[in-house]
Amino acid sequence: MSKILMLAATPFFSDRGCHIRIFEEAKWLKRLGHSVRILTYDAGQDLEGLDLSRASGLVPYRKIEAGPSIRKPLADFALLRKARSELKNFHPDIIHCHLHEGALLGLLAGNSAPVLLDYQGSVAAELFEHHLLFRLPLVSSGMRLLESAINARVDLILLNCESLLSELSPALRKKCRVVGDGVDVARFQPSDPEPELRAQAGLKQGVPVIVYLGLLNRYQGVDLLLRSARLLKERGAQFQMLVMGYPVGEYSSLAEKMGLGEIVKFAGRIDYFQAQRWLALGQVAAAPKISRTEANGKLLNYLAMGLPVVCFDREVDRELAGDCAEYAAYDRASGEKSACCSAKREQALASALQKLLADSARRRELSEKGRRRALERFSWEKVAARIAAAYQELQA
């Protein structure tokens, strides 16, 4: 079996999608007999059962939400120094890198071990979404060139969905392996809502609940979700909405300004290991991510819970949910940032949610099909086996 240095340029663990993938991969690879050490920033939660190594810099890095930070380069420099030390002491067979930052550091560390990139989407596109600086043409072009160079230099690229192949050139696709995404189907399974937790969340009994769990930002579709809730209210639909995740920021006050204070509740950051209890409070789940190709792991948690899902009709979401979701029109023809495109999407999202709220038979159908799909296709055991096969290929 192999010794794996999993290089994670992120404040692991922080209860978000990328971190959940790192945790589950490491846990299941360990069960397959591999020795996995996770190298990460000095910020984040320590998890029992994992071999964690943290890089401490002169300036502490404490930002746990996604997005750029002025301290990030300093944290990456500390991570690079620590990586070079781990390479000498741990002697890994493979450097398994998460995010392009991690892959860049893995390449710069200078070692004979092959470098593998766990690719979850374009970093240039993500930064473009997060910060105005990265929308400047010169900066955006520079980031795309750097991303292309990293993709070209790594030895193998793992993809969590086949749809991501469209982001990569034909030459790069030859070294891509689709290992897929997963969900803990034992943890996330249909269960009854807990009355005490419902009261804690501020939810009324007897009124259907729409749940969302994930990062709170524009490209996850949270703005659209709130505007669709306003449309639902105007249409007279009876519902509540529980928005779970972080950073809440101005979303709570925005909901108040929209007249949604009594309908939309914000729970803040949810412990991943308690997430199933909170999701069980819902009758419908929303996954309104608008990024064109980026994956949408929360969908799998919803499916495994037996929650009827509403999402946009993106290629990635179709690949994950198949015919087990209610799809809102994505409106590819309109400009991504145009007011017309945004209005069409919020109307489509509201209509899809309204349809499920009003149709209990359709909810039951999607619940049963979604749970079955999660069990048959998305176990972490299968994902880990495909990753292990990629390791063997690199070492052949």
C-alpha positions as CSV (number, residue, x, y, z in Angstrom):
1,M,0.0,0.0,0.0
2,S,1.0,3.6,-0.6
3,K,2.1,6.5,1.6
4,I,0.1,9.5,0.6
5,L,0.8,13.2,1.4
6,M,-2.5,14.9,0.9
7,L,-1.7,18.6,0.4
8,A,-4.7,20.8,1.2
9,A,-4.2,24.5,0.7
10,T,-7.3,25.3,2.7
11,P,-8.1,25.7,6.5
12,F,-9.2,22.1,7.0
13,F,-11.6,21.1,8.6
14,S,-14.3,23.8,8.1
15,D,-17.6,22.1,7.4
16,R,-17.7,22.8,3.6
17,G,-17.8,20.8,0.4
18,C,-14.1,20.6,-0.4
19,H,-13.2,19.7,3.2
20,I,-15.8,17.0,3.3
21,R,-14.3,15.5,0.2
22,I,-10.8,15.6,1.8
23,F,-12.1,14.0,5.0
24,E,-14.0,11.2,3.4
25,E,-11.2,10.4,0.9
26,A,-8.7,10.2,3.7
27,K,-11.0,8.1,5.9
28,W,-11.8,5.6,3.1
29,L,-8.3,5.4,1.7
30,K,-7.0,4.6,5.2
31,R,-9.6,1.8,5.4
32,L,-8.1,0.4,2.1
33,G,-4.7,0.2,3.8
34,H,-3.1,3.4,2.6
35,S,-1.1,5.7,4.9
36,V,-2.5,9.2,4.5
37,R,-1.1,12.3,6.1
38,I,-3.0,15.6,5.5
39,L,-0.9,18.7,5.3
40,T,-2.9,21.9,5.7
41,Y,-3.0,25.5,7.2
42,D,-2.8,26.2,10.9
43,A,-6.5,27.1,10.9
44,G,-9.3,24.6,11.0
45,Q,-10.7,21.8,13.2
46,D,-8.7,18.7,14.2
47,L,-10.6,15.5,13.5
48,E,-10.1,12.3,15.4
49,G,-8.6,9.4,13.4
50,L,-6.8,11.5,10.8
51,D,-3.0,12.1,10.6
52,L,-2.9,15.9,10.4
53,S,0.1,18.1,9.9
54,R,-0.3,21.9,10.2
55,A,1.9,24.6,8.8
56,S,2.3,27.5,11.2
57,G,3.5,30.8,9.7
58,L,4.7,34.0,11.3
59,V,1.3,35.5,10.7
60,P,-1.6,33.2,11.7
61,Y,-4.2,32.4,9.1
62,R,-7.8,32.3,10.5
63,K,-10.1,32.8,7.6
64,I,-12.2,29.6,7.3
65,E,-14.7,30.7,4.6
66,A,-14.0,30.3,0.9
67,G,-12.4,33.1,-1.1
68,P,-9.2,35.1,-1.4
69,S,-7.4,36.7,1.6
70,I,-4.5,39.1,1.9
71,R,-2.8,36.6,4.3
72,K,-3.3,33.6,1.9
73,P,0.2,34.0,0.2
74,L,1.8,33.9,3.6
75,A,-0.1,30.8,4.6
76,D,0.9,29.2,1.3
77,F,4.6,30.0,1.9
78,A,4.4,28.4,5.3
79,L,2.6,25.4,3.7
80,L,5.4,25.1,1.1
81,R,8.1,25.1,3.8
82,K,6.2,22.4,5.7
83,A,5.7,20.4,2.6
84,R,9.4,20.3,1.9
85,S,10.0,19.1,5.5
86,E,7.3,16.4,5.2
87,L,8.8,15.1,1.9
88,K,12.1,14.5,3.7
89,N,10.6,13.0,6.8
90,F,7.4,11.2,5.6
91,H,8.8,10.0,2.2
92,P,5.4,9.8,0.4
93,D,4.9,7.7,-2.7
94,I,2.4,10.2,-4.0
95,I,1.5,13.8,-3.4
96,H,-2.3,14.1,-3.6
97,C,-3.1,17.8,-4.0
98,H,-6.5,19.4,-3.4
99,L,-7.2,22.7,-5.2
100,H,-4.8,24.3,-7.7
101,E,-3.0,26.1,-4.9
102,G,-2.1,22.7,-3.4
103,A,-1.0,21.4,-6.7
104,L,1.3,24.4,-7.3
105,L,2.9,23.9,-3.9
106,G,3.3,20.2,-4.5
107,L,5.1,21.0,-7.8
108,L,7.3,23.7,-6.2
109,A,8.2,21.4,-3.2
110,G,10.6,19.6,-5.6
111,N,10.4,15.9,-5.1
112,S,10.5,12.7,-7.2
113,A,7.1,11.6,-6.0
114,P,4.3,12.0,-8.6
115,V,1.9,14.9,-8.1
116,L,-1.8,14.3,-8.5
117,L,-4.4,17.1,-8.7
118,D,-7.9,16.5,-7.2
119,Y,-9.7,18.9,-9.6
120,Q,-13.0,20.4,-8.4
121,G,-13.3,23.1,-11.0
122,S,-11.4,26.1,-12.5
123,V,-9.7,28.2,-9.8
124,A,-9.6,31.2,-12.2
125,A,-13.4,31.0,-12.6
126,E,-13.9,30.7,-8.9
127,L,-11.7,33.7,-8.1
128,F,-13.5,35.6,-10.8
129,E,-16.7,34.9,-8.9
130,H,-15.3,35.9,-5.5
131,H,-13.5,39.1,-5.9
132,L,-13.5,42.2,-8.2
133,L,-9.7,42.2,-8.5
134,F,-9.8,38.8,-10.3
135,R,-12.2,40.2,-12.9
136,L,-9.6,42.7,-14.2
137,P,-8.6,41.4,-17.7
138,L,-4.9,41.3,-16.9
139,V,-5.4,39.5,-13.6
140,S,-8.0,37.1,-15.0
141,S,-5.7,36.2,-18.0
142,G,-2.7,35.7,-15.6
143,M,-4.7,33.3,-13.4
144,R,-5.9,31.3,-16.4
145,L,-2.3,31.0,-17.7
146,L,-1.1,29.8,-14.2
147,E,-4.0,27.3,-14.0
148,S,-3.1,25.9,-17.4
149,A,0.5,25.6,-16.4
150,I,-0.4,23.7,-13.2
151,N,-2.8,21.4,-15.1
152,A,0.0,20.6,-17.7
153,R,2.6,19.9,-15.0
154,V,0.8,17.5,-12.7
155,D,1.1,13.8,-13.4
156,L,-2.6,12.9,-13.1
157,I,-5.9,14.8,-12.6
158,L,-8.8,13.3,-10.7
159,L,-12.3,14.6,-11.5
160,N,-15.3,14.4,-9.2
161,C,-17.7,14.4,-12.2
162,E,-17.4,13.7,-15.9
163,S,-18.8,17.2,-16.8
164,L,-15.6,18.8,-15.7
165,L,-13.9,17.3,-18.7
166,S,-15.4,20.1,-20.8
167,E,-13.2,22.7,-18.9
168,L,-10.0,20.9,-20.0
169,S,-8.2,20.6,-23.4
170,P,-8.2,17.3,-25.3
171,A,-4.5,16.9,-24.5
172,L,-5.2,17.2,-20.7
173,R,-8.2,14.8,-20.8
174,K,-5.7,12.0,-21.5
175,K,-4.4,12.2,-18.0
176,C,-7.8,12.7,-16.3
177,R,-9.5,10.0,-14.4
178,V,-13.2,10.4,-13.3
179,V,-13.4,9.0,-9.8
180,G,-16.7,10.7,-9.0
181,D,-18.1,12.2,-5.8
182,G,-19.6,10.4,-2.8
183,V,-21.9,10.6,0.2
184,D,-21.9,8.8,3.5
185,V,-25.1,6.9,3.0
186,A,-25.1,5.5,6.5
187,R,-24.9,9.0,8.1
188,F,-27.2,10.7,5.6
189,Q,-30.4,8.6,5.4
190,P,-34.2,9.4,5.7
191,S,-35.2,10.2,9.3
192,D,-37.9,12.0,11.2
193,P,-37.4,15.6,12.2
194,E,-36.6,16.3,15.9
195,P,-39.2,18.6,17.5
196,E,-36.6,20.2,19.8
197,L,-34.3,21.0,16.8
198,R,-37.3,22.4,14.9
199,A,-38.0,24.7,17.8
200,Q,-34.3,25.7,18.1
201,A,-34.3,26.7,14.4
202,G,-37.4,28.8,14.9
203,L,-39.6,26.7,12.6
204,K,-43.3,26.3,12.9
205,Q,-44.9,22.8,13.0
206,G,-47.2,21.9,10.1
207,V,-45.7,24.3,7.5
208,P,-43.5,22.8,4.8
209,V,-39.7,23.6,5.1
210,I,-37.3,24.2,2.2
211,V,-33.8,23.5,3.4
212,Y,-30.4,24.7,2.0
213,L,-27.1,23.7,3.4
214,G,-23.8,25.1,2.0
215,L,-21.6,28.1,1.6
216,L,-23.6,31.4,1.5
217,N,-22.5,33.4,-1.5
218,R,-23.8,34.6,-4.9
219,Y,-22.3,31.9,-7.1
220,Q,-23.9,29.2,-4.9
221,G,-27.2,30.8,-5.9
222,V,-28.2,32.1,-2.4
223,D,-29.2,35.5,-3.7
224,L,-31.5,33.8,-6.2
225,L,-32.8,31.5,-3.5
226,L,-33.9,34.5,-1.4
227,R,-35.5,36.2,-4.4
228,S,-37.3,33.1,-5.3
229,A,-38.6,32.9,-1.7
230,R,-40.0,36.4,-2.1
231,L,-41.8,35.3,-5.3
232,L,-43.2,32.3,-3.5
233,K,-44.5,34.5,-0.8
234,E,-46.1,36.9,-3.3
235,R,-47.8,33.9,-5.0
236,G,-49.3,32.9,-1.7
237,A,-47.4,29.7,-1.2
238,Q,-47.3,28.3,2.3
239,F,-43.7,27.5,3.3
240,Q,-40.7,28.2,5.6
241,M,-37.1,28.2,4.5
242,L,-34.1,27.1,6.6
243,V,-30.8,28.4,5.3
244,M,-27.8,26.7,6.8
245,G,-24.1,27.6,6.3
246,Y,-21.7,30.5,6.5
247,P,-20.8,33.3,6.2
248,V,-24.3,34.7,6.9
249,G,-22.9,38.2,6.4
250,E,-25.7,40.5,5.1
251,Y,-28.0,37.8,4.0
252,S,-30.1,38.0,7.2
253,S,-30.7,41.7,6.8
254,L,-31.3,41.2,3.1
255,A,-34.1,38.7,4.0
256,E,-35.6,41.2,6.4
257,K,-35.6,43.9,3.7
258,M,-37.4,41.5,1.4
259,G,-40.1,41.0,4.0
260,L,-39.0,37.4,4.7
261,G,-38.0,37.8,8.3
262,E,-40.8,35.4,9.5
263,I,-40.3,32.9,6.7
264,V,-36.6,32.5,6.2
265,K,-34.4,31.4,9.2
266,F,-30.6,31.3,9.2
267,A,-28.9,28.6,11.3
268,G,-25.3,29.6,10.6
269,R,-22.5,27.1,10.3
270,I,-23.6,23.5,10.8
271,D,-21.3,20.8,12.1
272,Y,-20.9,18.2,9.2
273,F,-21.3,15.4,11.7
274,Q,-24.7,16.9,12.8
275,A,-25.9,18.0,9.3
276,Q,-28.2,15.0,8.8
277,R,-30.3,16.1,11.9
278,W,-30.8,19.6,10.4
279,L,-31.5,18.4,6.9
280,A,-34.2,16.1,8.3
281,L,-36.2,19.2,9.2
282,G,-36.9,19.8,5.5
283,Q,-39.6,18.5,3.1
284,V,-37.8,20.0,0.0
285,A,-34.1,20.8,-0.5
286,A,-32.7,23.5,-2.7
287,A,-29.3,23.3,-4.6
288,P,-29.4,26.5,-6.7
289,K,-25.7,26.7,-7.7
290,I,-25.2,28.8,-10.8
291,S,-21.5,28.2,-11.7
292,R,-21.7,26.6,-15.2
293,T,-19.5,23.5,-14.6
294,E,-18.5,23.4,-10.9
295,A,-19.7,20.3,-9.0
296,N,-22.5,20.4,-6.4
297,G,-21.8,17.9,-3.7
298,K,-24.7,19.0,-1.5
299,L,-27.0,17.3,-4.0
300,L,-25.7,13.9,-2.9
301,N,-26.4,14.6,0.8
302,Y,-30.0,15.6,-0.2
303,L,-30.5,12.5,-2.3
304,A,-29.2,10.2,0.4
305,M,-31.5,11.8,2.9
306,G,-34.5,11.1,0.6
307,L,-35.1,14.9,0.2
308,P,-36.9,16.0,-3.0
309,V,-34.4,18.3,-4.7
310,V,-34.8,21.5,-6.7
311,C,-31.7,22.6,-8.7
312,F,-30.9,24.3,-12.0
313,D,-30.7,22.3,-15.2
314,R,-26.9,22.3,-15.4
315,E,-24.9,19.4,-16.9
316,V,-23.2,18.7,-13.6
317,D,-26.5,18.5,-11.7
318,R,-28.0,16.2,-14.3
319,E,-24.9,13.9,-13.9
320,L,-25.4,13.7,-10.2
321,A,-29.2,13.7,-9.7
322,G,-30.3,12.2,-13.0
323,D,-34.1,12.0,-13.0
324,C,-34.3,12.3,-9.2
325,A,-34.7,16.1,-9.1
326,E,-37.0,18.9,-10.1
327,Y,-35.0,21.1,-12.5
328,A,-35.4,24.9,-13.0
329,A,-34.5,26.3,-16.4
330,Y,-30.8,27.4,-16.4
331,D,-31.3,29.9,-19.3
332,R,-27.9,29.4,-20.9
333,A,-28.7,31.9,-23.7
334,S,-28.7,34.9,-21.5
335,G,-25.6,36.7,-20.2
336,E,-24.4,35.2,-16.8
337,K,-24.6,38.6,-15.0
338,S,-27.5,40.2,-16.9
339,A,-30.6,41.4,-14.9
340,C,-32.8,39.5,-17.5
341,C,-30.9,36.2,-16.9
342,S,-31.1,36.6,-13.1
343,A,-34.9,37.4,-13.2
344,K,-35.6,34.4,-15.4
345,R,-33.6,32.1,-13.1
346,E,-35.3,33.3,-9.9
347,Q,-38.7,32.8,-11.5
348,A,-37.8,29.3,-12.7
349,L,-36.4,28.4,-9.3
350,A,-39.6,29.7,-7.6
351,S,-41.8,27.8,-10.0
352,A,-39.9,24.5,-9.4
353,L,-40.1,24.9,-5.6
354,Q,-43.7,25.8,-5.8
355,K,-44.5,22.7,-7.9
356,L,-42.9,20.4,-5.3
357,L,-44.5,22.1,-2.3
358,A,-47.9,21.6,-3.9
359,D,-47.4,18.0,-5.1
360,S,-46.9,15.4,-2.3
361,A,-46.9,12.5,-4.7
362,R,-44.1,14.0,-6.7
363,R,-42.1,14.6,-3.5
364,R,-42.6,10.9,-2.5
365,E,-41.5,9.8,-5.9
366,L,-38.3,11.9,-5.9
367,S,-37.5,10.9,-2.3
368,E,-37.6,7.2,-3.0
369,K,-35.7,7.5,-6.3
370,G,-33.1,9.8,-4.9
371,R,-32.3,7.6,-1.9
372,R,-32.0,4.6,-4.2
373,R,-29.7,6.5,-6.6
374,A,-27.4,7.6,-3.7
375,L,-27.1,4.0,-2.5
376,E,-26.4,2.5,-5.9
377,R,-24.0,5.1,-7.3
378,F,-22.3,7.3,-4.8
379,S,-20.8,5.4,-1.9
380,W,-17.4,6.7,-0.7
381,E,-16.1,3.1,-0.8
382,K,-16.4,3.1,-4.5
383,V,-14.8,6.5,-4.9
384,A,-11.8,5.5,-2.8
385,A,-11.4,2.3,-4.8
386,R,-11.1,4.4,-8.0
387,I,-8.6,6.7,-6.4
388,A,-6.6,3.7,-5.3
389,A,-6.6,2.5,-8.9
390,A,-5.2,5.9,-10.0
391,Y,-2.4,5.5,-7.4
392,Q,-1.5,2.1,-8.8
393,E,-1.4,3.6,-12.3
394,L,1.0,6.4,-11.1
395,Q,3.3,3.9,-9.5
396,A,3.3,1.3,-12.3
